[in-house]
Amino acid sequence: LATRDPYAAVARTEVDASGLTAISANPTYARAYRLGWAALRPGVDGPDRNESLWMSPTWEIYERWCFVQVVQAVRALFPGLTWTCKRSATVDIVRHVGTCEGTRVEVLLQRTFSTAEQSTSGMSSVSLQLKPDIVVTTEIGADKRMLVLDAKYRTSRKNVLHAMRSAHVYQDALRWNGQRPDCSLLLVPRAGGAPWLEDVAFHASHRTGVHVLSPDQGPDELQEMLRRWVAPA
């Protein structure tokens, strides 16, 4: 396989999002990926590494990377909590839960918000069933907050504006014990697609927008954004 296209045609050590999208549709790549994934699904012999992130090509890699970054940032924001990782029967639904007396913090991957009639957890949608990429909730005394994050790896103006539909839907439709999200943001790997949506003042005014999260950044910007929306005043 390494001697065939598309592998033999790759001349750069790094590819962008559009390149990943193109190569993922190549039949040779797709077959190698499918067979490799089939071999790994039963598990790998050796110590239990507590693996919780199953990744597909292209966009899902960025989505899962964002989840890891958010978990690390939230743990740093609440250092006094005892953390556990929980999984549902569905392999891509993961919960990191931090607790101590009077405080409960959760970071959820692919959490389903069913209609109010079907929900038993207090997390519901007023209309259609929705599944945002990442949800952060905090319960600190009587104060409850919810932040919804949706990872999008395309960063052109057109794609960012189109992707904002999900942020608006989440902000309007999701409920946590009757409470709307405090904010719903897109996560994108590069700034500049729609700069006004990245402004903190825009987020404060409209409770939605875009946050840039890329490997080039340190943890401070992500922690500051999380502090604004889910940490106590």
TORKOL-4160 file (C-alpha; in steps of 0.2 Angstrom, whole numbers, padded with zeros to 4 digits, m for minus):
233
<pt num="1" X="0000" Y="0000" Z="0000"/>
<pt num="2" X="0014" Y="0012" Z="0004"/>
<pt num="3" X="0020" Y="0011" Z="m0014"/>
<pt num="4" X="0003" Y="0015" Z="m0022"/>
<pt num="5" X="m0007" Y="0031" Z="m0023"/>
<pt num="6" X="m0012" Y="0041" Z="m0013"/>
<pt num="7" X="0003" Y="0037" Z="m0002"/>
<pt num="8" X="0016" Y="0038" Z="m0015"/>
<pt num="9" X="0010" Y="0055" Z="m0021"/>
<pt num="10" X="0012" Y="0063" Z="m0004"/>
<pt num="11" X="0026" Y="0076" Z="m0005"/>
<pt num="12" X="0022" Y="0086" Z="0011"/>
<pt num="13" X="0024" Y="0081" Z="0029"/>
<pt num="14" X="0008" Y="0090" Z="0034"/>
<pt num="15" X="m0008" Y="0092" Z="0025"/>
<pt num="16" X="m0023" Y="0103" Z="0028"/>
<pt num="17" X="m0041" Y="0099" Z="0031"/>
<pt num="18" X="m0046" Y="0099" Z="0013"/>
<pt num="19" X="m0031" Y="0087" Z="0009"/>
<pt num="20" X="m0037" Y="0075" Z="0023"/>
<pt num="21" X="m0055" Y="0076" Z="0016"/>
<pt num="22" X="m0048" Y="0072" Z="m0002"/>
<pt num="23" X="m0037" Y="0057" Z="0004"/>
<pt num="24" X="m0050" Y="0050" Z="0015"/>
<pt num="25" X="m0061" Y="0046" Z="0000"/>
<pt num="26" X="m0047" Y="0037" Z="m0009"/>
<pt num="27" X="m0052" Y="0018" Z="m0011"/>
<pt num="28" X="m0035" Y="0012" Z="m0006"/>
<pt num="29" X="m0034" Y="0023" Z="0009"/>
<pt num="30" X="m0052" Y="0019" Z="0014"/>
<pt num="31" X="m0048" Y="0000" Z="0013"/>
<pt num="32" X="m0032" Y="0001" Z="0023"/>
<pt num="33" X="m0041" Y="0012" Z="0036"/>
<pt num="34" X="m0055" Y="m0001" Z="0037"/>
<pt num="35" X="m0044" Y="m0016" Z="0039"/>
<pt num="36" X="m0033" Y="m0008" Z="0051"/>
<pt num="37" X="m0048" Y="m0002" Z="0062"/>
<pt num="38" X="m0055" Y="m0019" Z="0061"/>
<pt num="39" X="m0039" Y="m0027" Z="0068"/>
<pt num="40" X="m0038" Y="m0014" Z="0082"/>
<pt num="41" X="m0056" Y="m0015" Z="0088"/>
<pt num="42" X="m0055" Y="m0031" Z="0098"/>
<pt num="43" X="m0041" Y="m0023" Z="0108"/>
<pt num="44" X="m0022" Y="m0023" Z="0110"/>
<pt num="45" X="m0014" Y="m0035" Z="0121"/>
<pt num="46" X="m0004" Y="m0027" Z="0135"/>
<pt num="47" X="m0008" Y="m0016" Z="0150"/>
<pt num="48" X="m0024" Y="m0007" Z="0151"/>
<pt num="49" X="m0021" Y="0011" Z="0145"/>
<pt num="50" X="m0039" Y="0017" Z="0149"/>
<pt num="51" X="m0041" Y="0022" Z="0131"/>
<pt num="52" X="m0057" Y="0032" Z="0128"/>
<pt num="53" X="m0055" Y="0040" Z="0111"/>
<pt num="54" X="m0059" Y="0031" Z="0095"/>
<pt num="55" X="m0054" Y="0041" Z="0080"/>
<pt num="56" X="m0060" Y="0041" Z="0062"/>
<pt num="57" X="m0050" Y="0051" Z="0049"/>
<pt num="58" X="m0051" Y="0069" Z="0045"/>
<pt num="59" X="m0063" Y="0080" Z="0056"/>
<pt num="60" X="m0065" Y="0067" Z="0070"/>
<pt num="61" X="m0047" Y="0069" Z="0074"/>
<pt num="62" X="m0049" Y="0087" Z="0077"/>
<pt num="63" X="m0065" Y="0084" Z="0087"/>
<pt num="64" X="m0057" Y="0071" Z="0099"/>
<pt num="65" X="m0041" Y="0082" Z="0101"/>
<pt num="66" X="m0053" Y="0097" Z="0106"/>
<pt num="67" X="m0061" Y="0085" Z="0119"/>
<pt num="68" X="m0044" Y="0081" Z="0126"/>
<pt num="69" X="m0039" Y="0099" Z="0127"/>
<pt num="70" X="m0055" Y="0104" Z="0136"/>
<pt num="71" X="m0054" Y="0090" Z="0148"/>
<pt num="72" X="m0036" Y="0095" Z="0153"/>
<pt num="73" X="m0041" Y="0113" Z="0154"/>
<pt num="74" X="m0056" Y="0110" Z="0165"/>
<pt num="75" X="m0046" Y="0099" Z="0177"/>
<pt num="76" X="m0033" Y="0113" Z="0178"/>
<pt num="77" X="m0047" Y="0125" Z="0182"/>
<pt num="78" X="m0054" Y="0114" Z="0196"/>
<pt num="79" X="m0038" Y="0106" Z="0203"/>
<pt num="80" X="m0046" Y="0100" Z="0220"/>
<pt num="81" X="m0059" Y="0088" Z="0212"/>
<pt num="82" X="m0058" Y="0069" Z="0211"/>
<pt num="83" X="m0060" Y="0064" Z="0193"/>
<pt num="84" X="m0067" Y="0048" Z="0185"/>
<pt num="85" X="m0069" Y="0043" Z="0167"/>
<pt num="86" X="m0086" Y="0035" Z="0163"/>
<pt num="87" X="m0092" Y="0027" Z="0146"/>
<pt num="88" X="m0109" Y="0022" Z="0141"/>
<pt num="89" X="m0112" Y="0007" Z="0130"/>
<pt num="90" X="m0110" Y="0017" Z="0115"/>
<pt num="91" X="m0091" Y="0018" Z="0112"/>
<pt num="92" X="m0090" Y="0036" Z="0107"/>
<pt num="93" X="m0099" Y="0043" Z="0122"/>
<pt num="94" X="m0087" Y="0048" Z="0136"/>
<pt num="95" X="m0089" Y="0057" Z="0152"/>
<pt num="96" X="m0076" Y="0065" Z="0163"/>
<pt num="97" X="m0083" Y="0069" Z="0180"/>
<pt num="98" X="m0075" Y="0078" Z="0194"/>
<pt num="99" X="m0083" Y="0080" Z="0212"/>
<pt num="100" X="m0080" Y="0086" Z="0229"/>
<pt num="101" X="m0091" Y="0092" Z="0243"/>
<pt num="102" X="m0104" Y="0104" Z="0235"/>
<pt num="103" X="m0096" Y="0104" Z="0218"/>
<pt num="104" X="m0099" Y="0093" Z="0202"/>
<pt num="105" X="m0091" Y="0096" Z="0185"/>
<pt num="106" X="m0093" Y="0086" Z="0170"/>
<pt num="107" X="m0085" Y="0086" Z="0152"/>
<pt num="108" X="m0096" Y="0076" Z="0140"/>
<pt num="109" X="m0092" Y="0069" Z="0123"/>
<pt num="110" X="m0106" Y="0066" Z="0111"/>
<pt num="111" X="m0120" Y="0068" Z="0124"/>
<pt num="112" X="m0137" Y="0065" Z="0117"/>
<pt num="113" X="m0151" Y="0078" Z="0121"/>
<pt num="114" X="m0167" Y="0069" Z="0119"/>
<pt num="115" X="m0184" Y="0078" Z="0119"/>
<pt num="116" X="m0191" Y="0083" Z="0136"/>
<pt num="117" X="m0203" Y="0068" Z="0136"/>
<pt num="118" X="m0189" Y="0056" Z="0133"/>
<pt num="119" X="m0176" Y="0063" Z="0145"/>
<pt num="120" X="m0172" Y="0056" Z="0162"/>
<pt num="121" X="m0156" Y="0066" Z="0166"/>
<pt num="122" X="m0163" Y="0084" Z="0165"/>
<pt num="123" X="m0153" Y="0086" Z="0148"/>
<pt num="124" X="m0166" Y="0088" Z="0134"/>
<pt num="125" X="m0170" Y="0097" Z="0118"/>
<pt num="126" X="m0186" Y="0107" Z="0116"/>
<pt num="127" X="m0188" Y="0100" Z="0099"/>
<pt num="128" X="m0177" Y="0087" Z="0089"/>
<pt num="129" X="m0164" Y="0076" Z="0097"/>
<pt num="130" X="m0147" Y="0084" Z="0096"/>
<pt num="131" X="m0130" Y="0078" Z="0100"/>
<pt num="132" X="m0117" Y="0092" Z="0102"/>
<pt num="133" X="m0098" Y="0087" Z="0102"/>
<pt num="134" X="m0093" Y="0093" Z="0119"/>
<pt num="135" X="m0103" Y="0099" Z="0134"/>
<pt num="136" X="m0096" Y="0106" Z="0150"/>
<pt num="137" X="m0107" Y="0107" Z="0165"/>
<pt num="138" X="m0103" Y="0114" Z="0183"/>
<pt num="139" X="m0114" Y="0113" Z="0199"/>
<pt num="140" X="m0106" Y="0124" Z="0212"/>
<pt num="141" X="m0118" Y="0125" Z="0227"/>
<pt num="142" X="m0134" Y="0132" Z="0219"/>
<pt num="143" X="m0125" Y="0139" Z="0204"/>
<pt num="144" X="m0127" Y="0129" Z="0188"/>
<pt num="145" X="m0119" Y="0132" Z="0171"/>
<pt num="146" X="m0118" Y="0124" Z="0154"/>
<pt num="147" X="m0106" Y="0127" Z="0140"/>
<pt num="148" X="m0109" Y="0119" Z="0123"/>
<pt num="149" X="m0094" Y="0117" Z="0111"/>
<pt num="150" X="m0095" Y="0111" Z="0093"/>
<pt num="151" X="m0078" Y="0107" Z="0084"/>
<pt num="152" X="m0077" Y="0112" Z="0066"/>
<pt num="153" X="m0061" Y="0109" Z="0056"/>
<pt num="154" X="m0065" Y="0120" Z="0041"/>
<pt num="155" X="m0061" Y="0138" Z="0043"/>
<pt num="156" X="m0065" Y="0148" Z="0028"/>
<pt num="157" X="m0078" Y="0162" Z="0030"/>
<pt num="158" X="m0092" Y="0152" Z="0020"/>
<pt num="159" X="m0089" Y="0137" Z="0030"/>
<pt num="160" X="m0088" Y="0145" Z="0047"/>
<pt num="161" X="m0104" Y="0155" Z="0044"/>
<pt num="162" X="m0113" Y="0139" Z="0038"/>
<pt num="163" X="m0107" Y="0129" Z="0053"/>
<pt num="164" X="m0114" Y="0143" Z="0065"/>
<pt num="165" X="m0131" Y="0135" Z="0062"/>
<pt num="166" X="m0127" Y="0122" Z="0074"/>
<pt num="167" X="m0121" Y="0134" Z="0088"/>
<pt num="168" X="m0137" Y="0144" Z="0086"/>
<pt num="169" X="m0148" Y="0128" Z="0086"/>
<pt num="170" X="m0139" Y="0122" Z="0102"/>
<pt num="171" X="m0141" Y="0139" Z="0110"/>
<pt num="172" X="m0160" Y="0139" Z="0107"/>
<pt num="173" X="m0165" Y="0121" Z="0109"/>
<pt num="174" X="m0154" Y="0113" Z="0123"/>
<pt num="175" X="m0160" Y="0113" Z="0141"/>
<pt num="176" X="m0152" Y="0107" Z="0157"/>
<pt num="177" X="m0166" Y="0106" Z="0170"/>
<pt num="178" X="m0175" Y="0119" Z="0160"/>
<pt num="179" X="m0159" Y="0131" Z="0159"/>
<pt num="180" X="m0152" Y="0136" Z="0142"/>
<pt num="181" X="m0134" Y="0135" Z="0139"/>
<pt num="182" X="m0124" Y="0149" Z="0146"/>
<pt num="183" X="m0115" Y="0150" Z="0129"/>
<pt num="184" X="m0113" Y="0139" Z="0113"/>
<pt num="185" X="m0097" Y="0141" Z="0103"/>
<pt num="186" X="m0089" Y="0133" Z="0088"/>
<pt num="187" X="m0071" Y="0127" Z="0090"/>
<pt num="188" X="m0060" Y="0130" Z="0075"/>
<pt num="189" X="m0041" Y="0127" Z="0072"/>
<pt num="190" X="m0038" Y="0144" Z="0063"/>
<pt num="191" X="m0043" Y="0162" Z="0066"/>
<pt num="192" X="m0049" Y="0174" Z="0053"/>
<pt num="193" X="m0064" Y="0165" Z="0044"/>
<pt num="194" X="m0077" Y="0176" Z="0052"/>
<pt num="195" X="m0066" Y="0188" Z="0064"/>
<pt num="196" X="m0081" Y="0196" Z="0073"/>
<pt num="197" X="m0088" Y="0180" Z="0079"/>
<pt num="198" X="m0071" Y="0177" Z="0088"/>
<pt num="199" X="m0073" Y="0193" Z="0098"/>
<pt num="200" X="m0075" Y="0190" Z="0117"/>
<pt num="201" X="m0087" Y="0205" Z="0117"/>
<pt num="202" X="m0098" Y="0196" Z="0104"/>
<pt num="203" X="m0099" Y="0180" Z="0114"/>
<pt num="204" X="m0104" Y="0190" Z="0130"/>
<pt num="205" X="m0118" Y="0199" Z="0120"/>
<pt num="206" X="m0125" Y="0185" Z="0110"/>
<pt num="207" X="m0120" Y="0169" Z="0120"/>
<pt num="208" X="m0113" Y="0161" Z="0104"/>
<pt num="209" X="m0098" Y="0163" Z="0092"/>
<pt num="210" X="m0082" Y="0155" Z="0088"/>
<pt num="211" X="m0067" Y="0151" Z="0099"/>
<pt num="212" X="m0050" Y="0147" Z="0090"/>
<pt num="213" X="m0042" Y="0131" Z="0097"/>
<pt num="214" X="m0026" Y="0125" Z="0089"/>
<pt num="215" X="m0010" Y="0116" Z="0093"/>
<pt num="216" X="0000" Y="0132" Z="0091"/>
<pt num="217" X="m0009" Y="0140" Z="0107"/>
<pt num="218" X="m0004" Y="0138" Z="0125"/>
<pt num="219" X="m0017" Y="0132" Z="0137"/>
<pt num="220" X="m0021" Y="0150" Z="0144"/>
<pt num="221" X="m0033" Y="0155" Z="0131"/>
<pt num="222" X="m0044" Y="0140" Z="0132"/>
<pt num="223" X="m0043" Y="0141" Z="0151"/>
<pt num="224" X="m0048" Y="0159" Z="0151"/>
<pt num="225" X="m0063" Y="0155" Z="0140"/>
<pt num="226" X="m0069" Y="0141" Z="0151"/>
<pt num="227" X="m0067" Y="0152" Z="0166"/>
<pt num="228" X="m0078" Y="0165" Z="0159"/>
<pt num="229" X="m0092" Y="0153" Z="0156"/>
<pt num="230" X="m0092" Y="0138" Z="0169"/>
<pt num="231" X="m0081" Y="0144" Z="0183"/>
<pt num="232" X="m0089" Y="0153" Z="0198"/>
<pt num="233" X="m0088" Y="0172" Z="0198"/>
